[in-house]
Amino acid sequence: MKKILLSTFMMLLAFVAYSAVNDGTPEITFENVEHDFGTFSSANPKVSCEFVFKNTGDAPLVIHRAIASCGCTVPEYSKVPIKPGETGKIVVVYNGAGRREGYFEKHITVWTNAKNTKGTDTAGTLVLLIKGNMTSGESESK
């Protein structure tokens, strides 16, 4: 009888511990994962955009880090966890000063604790894309 009670108690304790640890999963949903700056002038080579996302999961979302494929591109993001249902943003600044004119594409790799990082092969990471065409002429679109 003691063995049955002890076994039952241990299983109950394991279940409670598992429930406490597994209290939800964050999910990240972006409005867009790509931004096209269009054509802009090298006279004003610094352009920026925002990637807006929402935590559609049921646990706090944490962005661990975001890095760009080039030093000319700088992502900025909140270091504070995003609560379920709340939105956040990653601001990306491209600075073409001293860079060659013409078409460019830059990737920003984002590491999170989200389970649904669509479009990537690695769990917890996703890739954002910025592109544009810097010319020596006047800005055509932005």
C-alpha positions as a Markdown table, in Angstrom:
| # | Residue | x | y | z |
|---|---|---|---|---|
| 1 | Met | 0.0 | 0.0 | 0.0 |
| 2 | Lys | 2.9 | 2.4 | 0.9 |
| 3 | Lys | 4.4 | 1.7 | -2.5 |
| 4 | Ile | 1.2 | 2.6 | -4.4 |
| 5 | Leu | 0.8 | 5.8 | -2.4 |
| 6 | Leu | 4.4 | 6.7 | -2.9 |
| 7 | Ser | 4.2 | 6.0 | -6.7 |
| 8 | Thr | 1.0 | 8.0 | -6.9 |
| 9 | Phe | 2.5 | 10.9 | -5.0 |
| 10 | Met | 5.6 | 10.9 | -7.2 |
| 11 | Met | 3.6 | 10.9 | -10.4 |
| 12 | Leu | 1.5 | 13.8 | -9.1 |
| 13 | Leu | 4.6 | 15.7 | -8.1 |
| 14 | Ala | 6.1 | 15.1 | -11.6 |
| 15 | Phe | 2.9 | 16.3 | -13.3 |
| 16 | Val | 2.8 | 19.5 | -11.2 |
| 17 | Ala | 6.5 | 20.2 | -11.9 |
| 18 | Tyr | 5.9 | 19.6 | -15.7 |
| 19 | Ser | 2.9 | 22.0 | -15.6 |
| 20 | Ala | 4.8 | 24.7 | -13.9 |
| 21 | Val | 7.7 | 24.5 | -16.4 |
| 22 | Asn | 5.5 | 24.1 | -19.5 |
| 23 | Asp | 3.2 | 27.1 | -18.9 |
| 24 | Gly | 2.8 | 28.2 | -22.5 |
| 25 | Thr | 4.6 | 29.0 | -25.7 |
| 26 | Pro | 5.2 | 32.4 | -27.4 |
| 27 | Glu | 4.5 | 32.8 | -31.1 |
| 28 | Ile | 5.7 | 35.6 | -33.2 |
| 29 | Thr | 3.6 | 36.9 | -36.2 |
| 30 | Phe | 5.0 | 39.7 | -38.4 |
| 31 | Glu | 2.9 | 42.0 | -40.5 |
| 32 | Asn | 5.7 | 41.8 | -43.1 |
| 33 | Val | 9.1 | 40.1 | -43.2 |
| 34 | Glu | 10.4 | 42.1 | -46.2 |
| 35 | His | 10.7 | 45.9 | -46.9 |
| 36 | Asp | 11.6 | 47.5 | -50.2 |
| 37 | Phe | 12.9 | 51.1 | -49.8 |
| 38 | Gly | 12.5 | 51.6 | -53.6 |
| 39 | Thr | 14.9 | 54.0 | -55.2 |
| 40 | Phe | 16.5 | 56.7 | -53.1 |
| 41 | Ser | 19.3 | 59.2 | -53.5 |
| 42 | Ser | 22.8 | 58.8 | -52.3 |
| 43 | Ala | 22.5 | 62.4 | -51.2 |
| 44 | Asn | 20.2 | 61.1 | -48.4 |
| 45 | Pro | 21.7 | 57.6 | -47.9 |
| 46 | Lys | 20.2 | 56.8 | -44.5 |
| 47 | Val | 16.8 | 55.1 | -44.6 |
| 48 | Ser | 14.8 | 53.1 | -42.0 |
| 49 | Cys | 11.8 | 50.9 | -41.6 |
| 50 | Glu | 9.9 | 49.1 | -38.9 |
| 51 | Phe | 9.0 | 45.4 | -38.8 |
| 52 | Val | 5.9 | 45.2 | -36.6 |
| 53 | Phe | 5.1 | 41.9 | -34.9 |
| 54 | Lys | 2.6 | 40.5 | -32.4 |
| 55 | Asn | 3.0 | 37.8 | -29.8 |
| 56 | Thr | 0.1 | 35.5 | -30.8 |
| 57 | Gly | 1.2 | 32.8 | -28.2 |
| 58 | Asp | 0.3 | 32.4 | -24.6 |
| 59 | Ala | 3.7 | 33.1 | -23.0 |
| 60 | Pro | 6.1 | 36.1 | -23.0 |
| 61 | Leu | 8.1 | 36.5 | -26.2 |
| 62 | Val | 11.8 | 37.4 | -25.9 |
| 63 | Ile | 14.0 | 38.6 | -28.7 |
| 64 | His | 17.4 | 37.3 | -27.8 |
| 65 | Arg | 19.3 | 39.1 | -30.5 |
| 66 | Ala | 19.0 | 40.5 | -34.1 |
| 67 | Ile | 22.0 | 40.9 | -36.3 |
| 68 | Ala | 22.4 | 42.1 | -39.9 |
| 69 | Ser | 24.4 | 40.6 | -42.7 |
| 70 | Cys | 26.3 | 43.9 | -43.1 |
| 71 | Gly | 27.7 | 46.7 | -40.8 |
| 72 | Cys | 25.7 | 49.2 | -42.9 |
| 73 | Thr | 22.5 | 47.8 | -41.5 |
| 74 | Val | 21.6 | 48.2 | -37.8 |
| 75 | Pro | 18.5 | 46.5 | -36.2 |
| 76 | Glu | 17.2 | 47.9 | -32.9 |
| 77 | Tyr | 14.6 | 46.0 | -30.8 |
| 78 | Ser | 13.1 | 45.9 | -27.3 |
| 79 | Lys | 15.0 | 43.9 | -24.7 |
| 80 | Val | 11.8 | 43.6 | -22.6 |
| 81 | Pro | 9.6 | 40.5 | -23.0 |
| 82 | Ile | 6.5 | 41.1 | -25.1 |
| 83 | Lys | 3.4 | 39.8 | -23.3 |
| 84 | Pro | 0.8 | 37.6 | -25.1 |
| 85 | Gly | -1.4 | 39.7 | -27.3 |
| 86 | Glu | 1.0 | 42.7 | -27.3 |
| 87 | Thr | 2.9 | 44.1 | -30.3 |
| 88 | Gly | 6.5 | 45.1 | -30.7 |
| 89 | Lys | 8.8 | 46.3 | -33.5 |
| 90 | Ile | 12.3 | 45.9 | -34.9 |
| 91 | Val | 13.6 | 49.1 | -36.4 |
| 92 | Val | 16.1 | 48.6 | -39.1 |
| 93 | Val | 18.4 | 51.5 | -40.4 |
| 94 | Tyr | 20.3 | 51.1 | -43.6 |
| 95 | Asn | 23.1 | 53.7 | -44.0 |
| 96 | Gly | 24.5 | 53.7 | -47.6 |
| 97 | Ala | 27.0 | 56.5 | -46.9 |
| 98 | Gly | 30.3 | 55.5 | -48.6 |
| 99 | Arg | 28.7 | 52.4 | -50.2 |
| 100 | Arg | 28.4 | 51.6 | -53.9 |
| 101 | Glu | 25.3 | 52.9 | -55.6 |
| 102 | Gly | 22.9 | 50.4 | -57.0 |
| 103 | Tyr | 20.6 | 47.6 | -55.9 |
| 104 | Phe | 21.1 | 46.0 | -52.5 |
| 105 | Glu | 19.6 | 43.3 | -50.3 |
| 106 | Lys | 20.4 | 42.9 | -46.6 |
| 107 | His | 19.2 | 40.1 | -44.2 |
| 108 | Ile | 18.5 | 40.5 | -40.5 |
| 109 | Thr | 18.6 | 37.3 | -38.5 |
| 110 | Val | 16.4 | 37.4 | -35.4 |
| 111 | Trp | 16.7 | 34.8 | -32.6 |
| 112 | Thr | 13.6 | 34.5 | -30.3 |
| 113 | Asn | 12.0 | 32.0 | -27.9 |
| 114 | Ala | 9.0 | 31.6 | -30.3 |
| 115 | Lys | 8.0 | 28.2 | -31.5 |
| 116 | Asn | 6.7 | 29.3 | -35.0 |
| 117 | Thr | 9.6 | 30.8 | -36.8 |
| 118 | Lys | 8.2 | 30.3 | -40.3 |
| 119 | Gly | 10.5 | 30.5 | -43.3 |
| 120 | Thr | 13.6 | 29.2 | -41.6 |
| 121 | Asp | 15.2 | 25.8 | -41.0 |
| 122 | Thr | 16.3 | 26.6 | -37.4 |
| 123 | Ala | 13.8 | 26.7 | -34.5 |
| 124 | Gly | 13.8 | 30.0 | -32.8 |
| 125 | Thr | 15.3 | 32.0 | -35.7 |
| 126 | Leu | 13.8 | 34.0 | -38.6 |
| 127 | Val | 15.1 | 36.2 | -41.3 |
| 128 | Leu | 13.9 | 39.7 | -42.3 |
| 129 | Leu | 14.8 | 41.2 | -45.6 |
| 130 | Ile | 15.4 | 44.8 | -46.7 |
| 131 | Lys | 16.2 | 45.9 | -50.2 |
| 132 | Gly | 16.4 | 49.0 | -52.3 |
| 133 | Asn | 18.2 | 50.9 | -55.0 |
| 134 | Met | 20.5 | 53.8 | -54.1 |
| 135 | Thr | 21.2 | 56.1 | -57.0 |
| 136 | Ser | 23.0 | 59.4 | -57.5 |
| 137 | Gly | 19.8 | 61.1 | -58.7 |
| 138 | Glu | 16.8 | 62.5 | -56.9 |
| 139 | Ser | 14.7 | 60.2 | -54.7 |
| 140 | Glu | 11.9 | 58.6 | -56.8 |
| 141 | Ser | 10.1 | 56.7 | -54.0 |
| 142 | Lys | 10.5 | 55.8 | -50.4 |
